[in-house]
């Protein structure tokens, strides 16, 4: 027994006491069961103590009960009950599981013992394996250590003579070279053996006809079997029993196609392959020959086969049969390698290659599909429901043995059969050969799967010429063979779909003459004309067996590749749906082409709108698709392209959105069908609510057979020209624009008539781009008495006013031009009016001075009448103002009043000297009657030279401050009267504002604080620096001015009783020309204080004015002085200076 290692006993045994000896016999001690169990290894792998499970469950229950006790008081009664019920159910499940585990734990000891025994047995097995490996290692390491056999002869020689007499034979043969043959001996030997071979081949050897072509040279015979092999044999000697032996062989084949990896299949075998062929060939050649050497003594040789009586040995027949099988098997292996090579180059998922165990038959399945996924509980996919086969077909190549036949199916020709029979009779006489020639050949079978791609092809398409299935040894190319088979299968599938498309009940109206079969070299395909110049090619991918849709490869179709790929993916799930898919593709392509044309024009289009089915039915029963082109300027109108089976139809619709519906559905309020030929030809018509006659519109033109066969010309169906679409869109825009204008006339009760639109007079900007339909669209004509009824200066317009919508032919916003010819008008003058007969004073007004035509442009068709009336009110007022200003110099003898510029929008004139005023009208259609904008200025002198010491003249017009008060004067009474009153007021108040401006400028230069401002149109004030004293200038009737203390009010009630004659003159009727309201007057003077000694200051100022030679009337009053406008500058300046000095000298003044 082996000693213990690390406290254990080898092989799992424990040391025992030596057996007791009784009567010379040994008594073996049998170990008890407990001792054996203790020797077993203890394995606790995956075991968990039951107590730990019970403890863990108890702790979990206790923790959850504690948590429930804390959280449940805050719950409602129903929530507590539901929570407790859920907890009880959950804990019950856990307790039941624990109970089941406790039941199972009763057998825990048994399971533990079984696991220990299993571990013990595994340990024993490991030890046995280690022992076996140790024995093998010992054998391998001891073999080289064996001693060589003793050389007894050499040992005896050394013992007797003291030296050795001979060398070992192996050393002699290695050292001493044999005597070489001479060339003559070699040549004679080869000639003798060649004669012997020639004699045997001609006299006694049976040579198969297939390798009857032989040549003898270099001491061997070369047999050539066409398309199989070329082998060389040699005789062992010239004796009768000397047989043949194999020398070399070359297989006669050529590998075609891809040459990658063909170095593994050399035509001339070498190495181990040649040794195997040589051994097998020599065995077959010497099958009936006696062994070369007798067996060693004591060894009984196995019995050799013997020839029956009357049978002659035919070794060449046997070697031919062997080499023929080797050649065909070699070729089959090459074909198998090429098939596997194809799988590695991307065919693996779609091609399976199987070889039988005897390596004599290869079966290739192509177009293999993966089985569809099936999800439990869901319906199977369409591919599984229709049970489409998982492969497209099979191609099998096998080596078969055929019997010799006569006639056309014979493998030998009649001449060969006769010669073979004569050879047997002459060489064998009445005997028979030991072996017969085996006729082997390749048998190639093609079996297309029924229902592949959901198609059952016809019997005539399932046949393939035998020449296309033949294996050519001079061109071994499996890929070309497989592609020929797949091409034939694809032809049958394409012809089936061609017949279905051209004769099917759904597609014959669409594809009757649009499908042609193309038999190209790669893969047969169907060339399907969709529409216009669009063609789709349908074929089957030779590799995957999937239906593929592709375009013709032109640049225009470059972006359709992803769409065709998506359609192909869905189509291959249900290939029998190809006709329906092509119908949908045709509709999509037509829509895409139309949408592309629309995008070229920059228009907005929609393929679908939110119409109910009953609304779509209004487009006719033949509508297959629609394209809605929204009119850019009229969003509620659409030009609809209705796609039918053979042509487009066009409609103009007006839609309304139903806001009360959930999805804002649309309804067609109005629909009108367009006659394309009449519109495109210059004439047009709209038939509201009635679909067009089938014979109108674009017709489907068929090409003659020669053009159809060439594939270059296509029918004219759905050939939508951009020009035609532009004209249709322009016509729809024009029709909608005219309709909207007519609706405005109808709402106002204005009668209108249609007149020919010969030219857009006065609208120069619209003449550079027009539609060819512009002259075919009539214009609208209204009477000025109707449309200008109640408008100002309506008498200035001629009787007829023409209204013409514009820009309906372009992408710009639609406009409406209203042309008015004026009866009389002041000719425009100024910068804008010089150098051109057509002026444009504003964005919406164009004036032709030569024709006296004013064109009013409106950007909003829906409000064109309102905008025209507004612009007319503005222009007419400017015309009246310009005419009145031009007549003032002669009518009122204001010689210095002259018109400076006039352009229908603005009137600028000089109202005195170089002081100017510019008038503009705004908001003429408001309820207040509109307003005016006044801009004051001065004329720049031509000579800008300045004298030394002279202050430069200011370009500022001081009357700008009274602009808010002056603008309201034009809104009261007749415009001509109000204008005269405005100009007169400006002329009379100019000396006042001019003097006040000089006073303010002088005070600013001297550093004094004085403020001057206007309180109304005829009331001006000088506020001194202390802000407590002021001097007022107020204009009175008769070109008089009153200068008074600002702290006094002319409308003080307490002063009325003690009014002096001068005060009554001021406050009497007509005494004051323009005054403010009582409240404004008092509010303005409430914080002012009377000027000290103001009456004395007034008298002093009057004396100063008289001393300076000022002529005019002066009337001092108790609170001021009244003087003429001509004297106001001297009197006002003198009084201002006296007050300023008085205030400066007053006590407390700074």
SVG drawing of the C-alpha trace seen along z (x, -y; Angstrom):
<svg xmlns="http://www.w3.org/2000/svg" viewBox="-76 -159 121 183">
<polyline fill="none" stroke="black" stroke-width="0.4" points="0.0,0.0 1.2,-3.4 2.1,-5.8 -0.2,-8.7 0.3,-11.9 -0.6,-15.1 -2.5,-13.1 -4.6,-11.3 -4.3,-7.9 -3.8,-7.4 -6.9,-6.2 -9.2,-7.2 -8.2,-4.2 -7.3,-4.5 -4.4,-2.5 -5.5,0.7 -3.7,3.0 -2.1,6.0 -4.5,8.9 -4.5,11.3 -3.2,14.7 -5.2,17.6 -4.1,21.1 -1.9,19.7 -4.8,17.9 -5.2,14.2 -8.4,12.7 -9.4,9.5 -10.9,6.7 -14.0,5.4 -14.5,1.6 -17.9,0.6 -20.4,-1.6 -19.7,-4.5 -16.0,-4.3 -16.6,-4.3 -18.9,-7.3 -16.2,-9.2 -13.8,-8.7 -16.1,-10.3 -15.3,-14.0 -17.9,-16.4 -19.3,-18.6 -21.5,-21.6 -21.7,-23.2 -25.1,-25.0 -26.5,-23.9 -28.2,-26.4 -29.1,-25.6 -32.9,-25.4 -32.5,-27.4 -31.1,-30.4 -34.2,-30.4 -36.6,-30.2 -34.7,-33.0 -34.7,-35.2 -38.4,-34.8 -39.2,-35.5 -37.1,-38.6 -38.8,-39.8 -42.3,-39.3 -41.4,-41.0 -40.0,-44.0 -43.0,-44.4 -45.4,-44.1 -43.5,-46.8 -43.7,-49.0 -47.4,-48.4 -48.0,-49.3 -46.4,-52.7 -47.9,-53.5 -51.4,-52.0 -52.9,-54.4 -52.6,-57.2 -54.5,-55.2 -58.2,-55.1 -60.2,-52.1 -60.5,-50.8 -56.8,-51.3 -55.9,-49.4 -58.0,-46.5 -56.7,-46.3 -53.1,-46.6 -53.5,-43.9 -55.2,-41.6 -52.3,-42.0 -49.7,-41.5 -51.4,-38.3 -51.5,-36.8 -47.9,-37.6 -46.7,-36.2 -48.9,-33.1 -47.1,-32.4 -43.7,-32.7 -44.8,-30.4 -46.1,-27.8 -42.8,-27.8 -40.9,-27.5 -43.2,-24.6 -42.4,-22.8 -38.7,-23.3 -39.1,-21.9 -40.7,-18.8 -37.9,-18.5 -35.3,-18.9 -36.2,-15.5 -34.1,-13.9 -31.2,-16.3 -29.0,-13.6 -29.6,-11.3 -28.9,-14.1 -25.7,-15.1 -24.5,-11.4 -25.2,-11.2 -23.2,-14.4 -20.3,-13.0 -20.3,-9.7 -20.3,-11.6 -17.3,-13.7 -15.5,-10.5 -16.1,-8.9 -15.0,-12.0 -11.8,-12.0 -11.2,-8.3 -11.8,-9.0 -9.2,-11.8 -6.7,-9.5 -7.2,-6.8 -6.7,-9.3 -3.5,-10.5 -2.3,-6.9 -3.0,-6.3 -1.2,-9.5 1.8,-8.4 2.0,-5.0 1.9,-6.7 4.6,-9.1 6.8,-6.2 6.3,-4.3 7.2,-7.3 10.3,-8.2 11.6,-4.6 11.4,-3.8 14.5,-5.9 16.4,-4.4 16.5,-0.8 20.0,0.6 20.9,1.7 21.4,5.4 24.8,6.8 27.2,7.3 28.3,10.9 30.6,11.4 32.6,8.2 32.8,9.1 34.3,12.6 36.7,11.0 37.9,8.6 38.2,11.3 40.2,13.7 42.3,11.4 42.3,8.2 40.8,6.2 37.7,6.3 37.9,7.7 34.7,6.4 32.6,3.2 28.8,3.2 26.9,3.6 25.0,0.3 28.3,-1.5 29.7,0.2 26.5,-0.7 26.7,-4.3 30.4,-4.8 31.3,-2.6 29.3,-3.8 27.9,-1.2 29.3,-1.0 27.1,-3.3 25.6,-2.1 26.9,-3.6 24.7,-5.6 24.6,-2.8 23.4,-0.4 20.8,-2.8 19.5,-3.4 19.5,0.3 17.6,1.1 15.0,-1.6 14.7,-0.3 14.2,3.2 11.5,2.3 9.8,0.1 9.7,3.0 8.3,5.3 5.6,2.7 4.7,2.2 4.5,6.0 2.2,6.6 -0.1,3.6 -0.5,4.9 -0.7,8.6 -2.2,9.4 -3.1,6.4 -6.8,5.2 -6.6,1.4 -9.9,-0.5 -11.0,-2.4 -11.2,-5.6 -7.4,-5.6 -6.5,-3.9 -4.5,-7.0 -1.0,-6.3 2.6,-6.9 5.7,-5.1 8.8,-7.1 11.5,-7.3 10.8,-3.8 7.2,-4.3 3.8,-4.4 1.7,-7.5 -2.1,-6.8 -4.4,-9.8 -8.1,-9.7 -9.6,-12.9 -11.1,-15.2 -10.1,-12.9 -6.4,-12.2 -3.0,-11.5 -1.2,-8.6 2.2,-7.0 2.9,-3.3 5.9,-1.1 6.6,2.7 8.4,4.4 10.2,6.6 9.8,8.4 8.6,11.6 5.1,13.0 4.3,12.5 5.9,9.1 3.2,6.6 2.7,2.9 3.5,0.2 2.2,-3.4 4.5,-6.3 2.6,-9.5 -0.7,-11.1 -2.0,-14.5 -5.7,-15.3 -7.0,-17.0 -9.1,-19.9 -9.0,-23.7 -10.5,-25.8 -12.5,-28.8 -13.9,-31.8 -12.2,-33.0 -8.7,-31.4 -8.3,-32.2 -7.3,-29.0 -6.9,-26.9 -3.3,-26.1 -4.8,-23.6 -5.9,-21.6 -2.9,-21.0 -3.4,-19.1 -0.4,-16.9 -0.7,-15.5 2.3,-15.7 3.2,-14.7 0.8,-12.6 -1.9,-12.8 0.4,-11.2 1.6,-8.6 -2.0,-7.6 -2.8,-7.5 0.4,-5.5 -0.4,-2.9 -3.9,-2.4 -3.0,-2.2 -0.2,0.3 -2.6,2.3 -5.1,2.4 -2.4,3.2 -1.0,6.1 -4.3,7.4 -3.9,10.9 0.0,11.0 2.0,13.0 3.8,11.1 7.3,9.7 9.0,11.3 8.0,14.4 6.9,13.9 9.4,14.3 9.7,17.7 6.9,18.6 4.6,16.0 1.6,17.2 0.8,14.9 -2.9,14.1 -4.4,15.8 -4.1,14.0 -7.1,13.6 -6.9,16.0 -8.4,15.7 -11.2,18.1 -10.8,20.4 -11.4,18.6 -10.8,15.2 -7.9,13.0 -6.4,10.4 -7.2,6.8 -5.1,4.5 -5.3,1.5 -9.1,1.6 -8.9,1.5 -6.5,-1.4 -8.6,-3.2 -11.7,-2.8 -9.8,-4.0 -8.3,-7.1 -11.6,-7.9 -13.3,-8.0 -10.4,-10.0 -10.6,-12.5 -14.4,-13.0 -14.1,-13.1 -11.3,-15.7 -13.5,-17.8 -16.4,-17.5 -14.2,-18.6 -13.2,-21.6 -16.8,-22.5 -17.6,-22.0 -14.7,-24.3 -16.0,-26.9 -19.4,-26.7 -18.0,-27.1 -15.9,-30.0 -19.1,-31.7 -20.6,-31.2 -17.6,-33.0 -18.0,-35.9 -21.5,-36.9 -23.7,-33.9 -23.6,-32.1 -27.1,-33.3 -28.7,-32.4 -26.8,-29.3 -26.4,-25.9 -23.9,-23.2 -24.3,-19.6 -22.0,-16.7 -22.8,-13.0 -20.5,-10.8 -19.1,-9.0 -18.2,-12.4 -20.0,-11.5 -23.0,-13.9 -23.3,-17.6 -26.6,-19.3 -26.7,-23.1 -29.8,-25.0 -30.1,-28.6 -32.3,-31.5 -32.5,-30.2 -34.8,-32.2 -34.8,-32.4 -38.0,-31.1 -40.2,-34.0 -40.3,-34.7 -43.4,-33.6 -44.3,-35.3 -46.6,-33.4 -50.0,-35.0 -49.7,-36.9 -50.9,-35.9 -48.1,-34.5 -46.7,-36.8 -48.0,-36.8 -45.0,-34.7 -45.8,-31.9 -49.6,-32.1 -49.1,-31.6 -46.5,-28.9 -43.9,-30.3 -41.0,-27.8 -37.8,-28.5 -35.7,-28.1 -35.8,-28.8 -34.5,-25.6 -31.9,-22.9 -29.0,-22.1 -27.5,-18.6 -24.2,-17.3 -23.5,-13.6 -21.1,-11.0 -23.3,-8.2 -22.5,-4.9 -24.3,-4.4 -24.8,-1.3 -23.5,-1.0 -26.2,-2.0 -26.6,-2.1 -28.0,-4.9 -27.8,-8.5 -27.5,-8.0 -24.4,-5.8 -21.2,-7.1 -19.1,-5.4 -19.4,-6.0 -20.2,-3.0 -16.6,-3.0 -15.3,-2.8 -17.7,0.0 -16.6,2.1 -12.9,1.6 -13.3,2.5 -15.1,5.7 -12.4,6.6 -9.7,6.0 -11.4,8.4 -11.8,11.1 -8.2,10.9 -6.6,10.8 -8.9,12.9 -10.3,15.3 -12.9,17.1 -11.9,15.9 -13.3,12.9 -11.6,10.0 -11.5,9.9 -12.9,6.4 -15.2,4.3 -14.9,0.6 -17.1,-1.5 -18.8,-4.3 -19.0,-7.2 -20.2,-10.8 -21.6,-13.8 -25.4,-14.0 -26.6,-17.6 -30.2,-18.0 -32.1,-21.3 -35.2,-21.2 -37.0,-24.6 -39.0,-24.8 -42.7,-25.0 -44.2,-28.3 -40.8,-30.0 -41.3,-33.8 -45.0,-33.0 -45.0,-32.2 -45.8,-28.9 -43.9,-29.1 -45.1,-27.2 -43.8,-23.8 -42.0,-25.2 -40.0,-27.5 -38.9,-24.7 -36.9,-23.0 -33.3,-24.0 -31.2,-22.7 -28.8,-19.9 -25.9,-21.8 -26.3,-24.5 -26.2,-22.0 -23.2,-20.1 -19.9,-20.1 -17.1,-21.2 -13.7,-19.9 -12.0,-22.6 -13.9,-25.3 -14.8,-24.2 -16.8,-27.1 -19.6,-26.4 -20.6,-30.0 -21.4,-30.3 -23.4,-27.0 -25.4,-28.3 -26.0,-31.6 -27.3,-29.9 -29.7,-28.0 -30.8,-31.1 -31.1,-33.0 -33.5,-30.4 -35.5,-30.4 -35.6,-34.2 -36.9,-34.2 -39.9,-32.0 -40.7,-34.3 -40.5,-37.5 -42.7,-36.0 -45.3,-35.0 -45.3,-38.6 -45.4,-40.0 -48.5,-38.0 -50.1,-39.0 -49.5,-42.7 -50.7,-42.8 -53.7,-40.5 -54.6,-40.9 -58.1,-42.3 -56.6,-45.1 -53.5,-46.1 -54.5,-45.5 -56.0,-49.0 -52.7,-50.5 -50.0,-48.2 -51.5,-46.8 -48.8,-47.9 -46.3,-49.2 -44.4,-46.0 -41.6,-44.6 -39.3,-41.6 -35.6,-42.3 -33.4,-39.2 -30.0,-40.7 -26.9,-38.7 -26.9,-39.4 -30.5,-38.7 -33.7,-38.8 -35.9,-41.7 -39.2,-43.5 -39.0,-47.1 -42.2,-48.8 -43.1,-52.2 -44.8,-54.1 -45.5,-57.5 -43.8,-60.1 -40.2,-59.2 -40.2,-57.2 -39.2,-53.5 -38.7,-50.9 -36.8,-47.7 -38.1,-44.7 -35.7,-41.7 -34.6,-39.0 -31.3,-39.3 -29.3,-36.2 -27.6,-36.0 -30.5,-36.6 -33.4,-35.6 -35.2,-38.8 -37.4,-40.8 -35.6,-44.1 -36.9,-47.3 -34.4,-49.8 -34.4,-52.7 -32.7,-53.1 -29.6,-54.7 -30.1,-58.2 -29.3,-61.3 -32.9,-62.3 -33.6,-59.1 -30.7,-59.3 -32.8,-60.1 -35.2,-57.2 -32.9,-54.4 -33.9,-54.5 -37.6,-54.4 -37.1,-51.4 -35.1,-49.7 -37.9,-50.2 -40.5,-48.9 -38.4,-45.9 -38.1,-45.0 -41.8,-45.1 -42.5,-43.3 -40.2,-40.3 -42.4,-39.5 -45.3,-38.9 -43.8,-38.7 -47.2,-37.8 -48.2,-41.4 -45.9,-42.8 -48.8,-44.0 -50.4,-46.0 -47.1,-47.4 -46.3,-48.6 -49.7,-50.3 -49.0,-52.1 -45.5,-52.9 -46.9,-54.3 -49.3,-56.5 -46.5,-57.7 -44.2,-58.4 -46.8,-60.4 -47.4,-62.4 -43.7,-62.9 -43.3,-64.2 -46.1,-66.6 -44.9,-67.7 -41.4,-68.2 -42.9,-70.4 -44.7,-72.3 -41.5,-72.8 -39.7,-74.0 -42.3,-76.8 -41.9,-77.5 -45.4,-76.6 -46.9,-75.0 -48.4,-71.6 -50.0,-68.9 -50.7,-65.3 -53.6,-65.1 -55.9,-67.5 -58.3,-66.8 -61.3,-65.9 -64.0,-63.4 -64.5,-60.5 -67.8,-62.0 -65.9,-65.2 -63.3,-63.3 -66.0,-61.6 -66.8,-65.0 -63.6,-64.6 -65.1,-61.7 -65.0,-57.9 -61.9,-57.5 -59.7,-59.5 -56.7,-57.5 -54.7,-60.2 -54.6,-64.0 -52.2,-66.8 -53.4,-70.0 -51.6,-73.2 -52.4,-76.0 -52.7,-79.4 -50.0,-81.5 -52.1,-84.7 -55.4,-82.9 -54.8,-80.2 -58.4,-78.9 -58.2,-78.0 -56.4,-75.1 -55.5,-73.9 -56.2,-70.2 -54.4,-67.7 -56.6,-64.6 -54.8,-61.5 -56.8,-58.9 -55.7,-55.7 -54.6,-57.4 -54.3,-61.1 -54.5,-64.2 -57.6,-66.1 -57.6,-69.6 -60.0,-71.4 -60.1,-74.7 -61.7,-74.3 -62.6,-76.6 -62.3,-75.0 -63.6,-75.9 -62.3,-74.7 -64.9,-73.4 -63.6,-74.7 -66.3,-72.9 -65.0,-69.5 -62.3,-67.6 -59.8,-67.5 -60.7,-70.7 -62.1,-68.9 -62.4,-70.7 -65.2,-70.8 -65.2,-71.8 -67.5,-74.8 -67.0,-75.2 -65.4,-73.1 -64.7,-74.0 -63.1,-71.7 -60.6,-73.2 -60.3,-72.5 -56.5,-72.4 -56.5,-72.5 -58.7,-75.6 -56.7,-77.4 -53.3,-76.5 -54.5,-77.5 -55.6,-81.0 -59.3,-80.2 -60.6,-79.0 -63.8,-77.7 -64.9,-76.6 -67.7,-74.1 -68.7,-74.4 -69.6,-71.2 -69.5,-68.9 -66.5,-66.7 -64.9,-67.2 -65.9,-65.0 -63.6,-62.0 -62.6,-63.0 -61.3,-66.4 -58.0,-67.3 -54.8,-65.4 -55.3,-62.1 -53.1,-59.0 -51.1,-58.7 -49.8,-55.3 -46.6,-55.0 -46.4,-52.7 -44.7,-49.3 -41.4,-50.4 -41.0,-53.2 -42.3,-50.9 -39.8,-48.2 -36.9,-50.7 -37.5,-51.6 -36.6,-55.2 -40.1,-56.7 -42.8,-56.6 -46.5,-57.4 -47.4,-61.0 -49.6,-60.1 -48.9,-62.2 -46.3,-64.2 -46.9,-67.4 -45.1,-70.5 -44.0,-73.2 -45.4,-75.9 -48.8,-74.3 -48.8,-74.0 -47.7,-77.6 -50.5,-78.8 -53.0,-76.7 -51.8,-78.1 -51.8,-81.6 -55.3,-81.2 -56.6,-79.9 -55.0,-82.9 -56.5,-85.3 -59.9,-83.7 -59.8,-83.9 -58.5,-87.5 -61.3,-88.7 -63.9,-86.9 -62.7,-88.6 -62.8,-92.0 -66.2,-91.4 -67.5,-90.3 -66.4,-93.7 -68.3,-95.5 -71.4,-93.4 -71.2,-94.1 -71.1,-97.9 -73.8,-97.7 -71.3,-99.1 -72.2,-97.9 -69.3,-96.8 -68.6,-95.5 -65.8,-93.5 -63.6,-95.1 -60.6,-93.9 -57.3,-94.2 -55.1,-95.6 -52.4,-97.1 -51.7,-98.1 -51.4,-101.8 -49.4,-103.7 -48.1,-100.6 -44.6,-100.4 -43.4,-98.0 -45.8,-95.3 -44.9,-95.3 -41.5,-93.5 -43.1,-90.2 -46.5,-89.0 -48.2,-85.7 -49.2,-84.6 -52.8,-84.6 -52.6,-88.3 -54.3,-89.5 -56.9,-86.8 -58.1,-87.9 -60.6,-90.8 -60.5,-93.8 -63.2,-95.4 -64.7,-98.8 -66.7,-100.9 -68.2,-104.4 -66.5,-107.1 -69.9,-108.3 -70.6,-104.9 -67.3,-104.1 -66.4,-107.7 -69.9,-108.6 -69.3,-110.6 -65.6,-110.8 -63.8,-114.2 -63.0,-115.7 -65.0,-113.1 -65.4,-115.5 -61.7,-115.4 -62.0,-111.9 -63.1,-110.9 -66.3,-108.8 -64.7,-105.4 -62.4,-103.8 -60.6,-100.5 -59.7,-97.8 -57.1,-95.2 -55.7,-92.5 -51.9,-92.0 -49.2,-89.5 -51.6,-86.5 -49.1,-85.0 -46.1,-85.2 -45.0,-84.2 -45.3,-87.7 -48.2,-88.9 -51.3,-89.4 -52.1,-93.1 -54.9,-95.2 -54.4,-98.3 -57.1,-100.9 -56.6,-103.4 -58.2,-106.8 -57.9,-109.5 -58.0,-113.0 -60.0,-115.9 -57.8,-118.7 -54.9,-118.7 -51.9,-120.8 -48.9,-119.5 -46.4,-117.9 -43.3,-119.9 -40.2,-119.3 -37.4,-116.7 -39.6,-113.7 -41.4,-115.2 -38.4,-116.2 -36.9,-114.1 -39.7,-111.5 -43.3,-111.5 -44.2,-108.8 -43.6,-109.4 -44.2,-107.3 -44.6,-109.4 -45.4,-106.4 -45.4,-102.6 -49.1,-102.5 -49.5,-105.4 -48.1,-105.8 -48.9,-108.9 -48.5,-109.3 -48.2,-113.1 -48.5,-112.7 -51.8,-110.9 -53.0,-112.3 -53.7,-108.8 -53.3,-107.9 -52.8,-104.2 -53.5,-103.0 -51.8,-99.7 -53.3,-97.5 -51.4,-94.6 -54.5,-93.1 -57.0,-91.8 -59.7,-91.5 -59.4,-95.2 -58.5,-96.7 -61.6,-98.9 -61.1,-100.3 -57.5,-101.0 -58.3,-102.7 -60.9,-105.0 -58.3,-105.8 -55.6,-106.7 -58.1,-108.6 -59.1,-110.7 -55.5,-111.5 -54.6,-112.3 -57.7,-114.4 -57.0,-116.6 -53.4,-117.1 -54.7,-118.1 -57.1,-120.7 -54.3,-122.0 -51.8,-122.3 -54.4,-124.1 -55.3,-126.6 -51.7,-127.3 -50.9,-128.0 -53.9,-130.5 -53.1,-132.4 -50.6,-134.8 -53.3,-136.2 -56.4,-135.5 -55.3,-137.0 -52.4,-139.2 -49.9,-137.2 -47.1,-137.5 -44.5,-135.8 -46.6,-132.6 -45.4,-130.1 -45.7,-126.4 -42.4,-124.5 -43.2,-120.9 -46.2,-118.7 -46.3,-114.9 -49.9,-113.8 -48.7,-112.8 -47.0,-116.0 -47.5,-119.7 -44.6,-122.0 -44.9,-125.8 -43.4,-129.0 -46.0,-131.0 -43.7,-134.1 -40.2,-135.0 -38.1,-131.8 -40.3,-130.1 -41.8,-126.9 -44.5,-124.4 -44.9,-120.8 -48.4,-119.1 -49.2,-115.4 -52.5,-113.6 -52.9,-110.5 -55.8,-108.2 -58.3,-109.5 -61.0,-106.8 -61.2,-107.1 -64.3,-108.3 -62.5,-111.6 -62.0,-112.5 -58.3,-111.9 -55.4,-114.1 -52.6,-116.2 -48.9,-116.2 -47.1,-119.6 -43.4,-120.0 -41.9,-123.5 -38.6,-124.6 -36.7,-127.3 -35.3,-127.6 -31.5,-127.4 -30.0,-130.5 -28.1,-130.0 -25.1,-132.2 -23.6,-130.8 -20.9,-133.6 -20.8,-135.1 -19.7,-138.7 -17.3,-139.1 -19.0,-139.9 -22.4,-138.8 -24.1,-135.8 -25.0,-133.1 -28.7,-132.8 -30.4,-129.9 -32.2,-127.3 -34.6,-126.6 -38.2,-127.6 -39.4,-128.7 -43.0,-128.0 -42.3,-124.2 -43.5,-124.6 -47.1,-125.5 -47.4,-122.5 -49.7,-120.5 -52.1,-123.5 -52.0,-124.3 -52.8,-120.8 -56.3,-120.9 -57.2,-124.1 -57.4,-122.0 -60.0,-119.6 -62.8,-122.2 -64.9,-123.5 -64.1,-123.4 -60.5,-122.5 -59.9,-125.6 -61.2,-128.0 -59.3,-126.1 -56.1,-126.3 -56.5,-130.1 -57.0,-130.5 -53.9,-128.4 -51.7,-130.4 -53.0,-133.7 -52.4,-132.7 -48.8,-131.6 -48.0,-134.9 -49.4,-137.0 -47.7,-135.0 -44.3,-134.8 -43.0,-138.1 -44.0,-137.0 -42.2,-133.6 -39.3,-135.1 -38.7,-137.8 -39.2,-135.2 -36.6,-133.0 -34.1,-135.9 -34.8,-136.7 -34.2,-133.1 -31.0,-132.9 -29.7,-136.2 -30.4,-135.1 -28.6,-131.8 -25.5,-133.7 -25.5,-136.0 -26.0,-133.2 -29.5,-134.2 -32.2,-131.8 -35.2,-132.6 -37.8,-130.2 -40.1,-130.8 -42.9,-128.6 -46.3,-128.5 -49.5,-127.9 -51.9,-127.8 -52.0,-128.7 -51.9,-132.5 -50.7,-132.6 -46.9,-132.7 -45.1,-133.2 -41.8,-134.4 -41.0,-132.8 -38.3,-134.6 -35.6,-132.8 -37.2,-133.1 -40.2,-131.1 -42.6,-133.6 -43.0,-136.2 -44.0,-135.9 -44.8,-138.0 -47.6,-136.8 -48.1,-137.6 -51.6,-137.0 -52.8,-137.5 -55.9,-139.5 -58.2,-140.1 -57.0,-142.6 -53.4,-141.7 -53.0,-143.1 -51.1,-141.7 -51.6,-142.2 -48.6,-142.0 -49.6,-141.6 -48.4,-140.4 -48.7,-136.6 -50.1,-136.7 -53.3,-138.2 -56.1,-136.5 -58.3,-138.1 -61.3,-136.0 -61.1,-136.7 -64.7,-137.2 -63.7,-139.6 -62.3,-142.0 -65.3,-142.2 -67.1,-144.7 -64.3,-147.2 -63.3,-146.5 -61.8,-149.4 -62.6,-150.2 -59.3,-148.4 -60.2,-145.3 -63.7,-145.2 -62.0,-145.6 -60.0,-142.5 -62.8,-140.4 -65.6,-141.7 -67.0,-139.7 -64.3,-139.3 -61.7,-141.1 -59.4,-138.1 -58.6,-135.9 -57.5,-132.7 -57.6,-132.0 -57.6,-129.0 -60.3,-127.9 -60.9,-129.5 -59.6,-126.6 -56.4,-126.4 -55.8,-130.2 -56.2,-130.1 -54.3,-127.0 -51.4,-128.5 -51.2,-131.8 -52.1,-130.5 -48.5,-130.2 -47.3,-133.5 -46.9,-136.8 -47.6,-140.3 -44.7,-142.2 -43.7,-145.2 -44.5,-148.6 -45.6,-146.9 -47.7,-149.9 -44.7,-152.2 -42.6,-149.7 -45.1,-149.5 -45.1,-153.3 -41.3,-153.3 -41.2,-150.6 -43.7,-152.5 -41.5,-155.7 -38.5,-153.6 -40.3,-152.2 -41.5,-155.7 -37.9,-157.0 -36.7,-154.3 -39.1,-155.4 -41.5,-152.5 -44.8,-153.4 -48.1,-152.0 -50.8,-152.1 -50.1,-151.6 -52.8,-151.2 -51.5,-150.8 -53.9,-149.0 -53.8,-148.5 -52.3,-145.0 -50.3,-145.4 -50.2,-147.0 -51.9,-146.5 -49.9,-147.1 -49.8,-146.1 -48.0,-143.0 -45.4,-145.1 -44.4,-146.8 -44.5,-143.8 -40.8,-143.0 -39.6,-146.4 -42.2,-146.8 -41.9,-143.3 -38.1,-143.5 -38.2,-146.8 -40.8,-145.6 -38.9,-142.3 -35.7,-144.2 -37.4,-146.6 -39.0,-143.8 -35.8,-141.9 -34.0,-144.9 -36.8,-145.5 -36.7,-141.9 -32.9,-142.0 -33.0,-145.2 -35.8,-143.9 -34.8,-143.1 -34.1,-139.4 -33.2,-138.9 -30.1,-136.7"/>
</svg>
